[in-house]
């Protein structure tokens, strides 16, 4: 299995909001695949972006960096939210205090509601 096979992504549009769902491992081996996907999405200029980490089985520090960089890239031009719950995804985000500036939600529905309300 190649490193890129350790992660899969899917993109859907929900109420005008781009939702990028990740499944698998986010680490140094899979980060180039994720970063390429994000670059393509950002080039499309989404009104808002949600990264759904619900199916992520491992979130390394490089994944946290990608979340922070994506937040910075969207900046004031759009809205960005992260869906994460539990010890694998939400805990590292909270321990590194990224949740102080990242909008963190337990479900995609919650994130869509929050971003759509603005």
C-alpha positions in Angstrom: 0.0 0.0 0.0 1.4 3.4 -1.0 1.3 6.3 1.5 -1.3 8.1 -0.6 -3.6 5.0 -0.1 -3.6 5.6 3.6 -5.9 8.6 3.1 -8.9 9.2 0.9 -10.8 12.4 0.4 -14.2 13.3 -0.9 -15.7 16.7 -1.6 -19.3 17.7 -1.5 -21.3 20.9 -1.7 -23.8 21.5 1.1 -25.9 24.7 1.1 -23.1 26.4 -0.9 -20.4 25.3 1.5 -17.5 23.1 0.3 -17.1 20.0 2.6 -13.8 18.1 2.4 -14.1 14.8 4.2 -11.0 12.9 5.1 -10.7 9.2 5.8 -7.6 7.5 7.1 -4.3 8.7 8.3 -3.0 12.3 8.2 0.7 12.2 8.6 3.9 13.2 6.8 3.4 10.4 4.2 -0.2 11.5 3.3 0.1 15.3 3.8 1.2 16.0 0.1 -2.0 14.3 -1.1 -4.1 16.4 1.3 -2.2 19.6 0.6 -2.7 19.1 -3.2 -6.5 18.6 -2.6 -6.7 21.7 -0.5 -4.8 23.8 -3.1 -7.2 22.7 -5.8 -10.2 23.6 -3.6 -8.7 26.9 -2.6 -8.1 27.8 -6.3 -11.8 27.5 -6.8 -12.4 30.2 -4.2 -15.0 28.5 -2.0 -17.3 30.8 -0.1 -16.7 28.6 2.9 -14.8 25.4 3.6 -15.4 22.6 6.2 -12.8 19.9 6.8 -14.5 16.8 8.2 -12.0 14.8 10.2 -14.7 12.4 11.6 -13.2 9.3 9.8 -9.6 10.2 10.4 -7.8 7.4 12.3 -4.6 9.3 13.1 -3.8 13.0 13.1 -0.1 13.8 13.2 1.4 17.3 13.9 1.6 17.9 10.2 -2.2 17.7 10.0 -2.5 20.3 12.7 -0.1 22.5 10.7 -2.3 22.1 7.6 -5.4 23.1 9.6 -3.7 26.2 10.8 -2.3 27.1 7.3 -5.8 26.5 5.7 -7.3 28.9 8.3 -4.7 31.5 7.4 -5.2 31.0 3.6 -8.9 31.5 3.8 -8.3 34.5 6.1 -11.0 37.2 5.8 -12.0 36.0 2.3 -14.1 33.1 3.5 -15.1 30.9 6.4 -13.4 27.8 7.6 -14.5 25.2 10.1 -13.2 21.8 11.3 -15.4 18.9 12.3 -13.7 16.7 14.9 -14.7 14.9 18.0 -13.0 12.4 20.2 -9.4 11.7 21.3 -8.0 11.1 17.8 -8.8 14.4 16.2 -10.4 16.9 18.6 -7.9 16.2 21.5 -4.8 17.2 19.6 -6.5 20.3 18.3 -7.5 21.3 21.8 -4.2 20.4 23.4 -2.3 22.6 20.9 -4.9 25.4 21.5 -5.8 25.5 17.8 -9.4 25.5 18.9 -8.8 29.0 20.2 -8.9 30.3 16.6 -10.3 27.3 14.6 -14.1 26.9 14.5 -14.4 23.4 15.8 -17.7 21.5 15.6 -18.8 17.9 16.5 -20.7 17.3 13.3 -20.9 18.5 9.7 -24.5 19.5 10.2 -23.4 21.8 13.1 -20.6 23.3 11.0 -22.9 23.9 8.0 -25.5 25.6 10.3 -22.9 27.8 11.9 -21.2 28.9 8.6 -24.5 29.3 6.8 -25.9 31.6 9.5 -23.3 34.3 8.7 
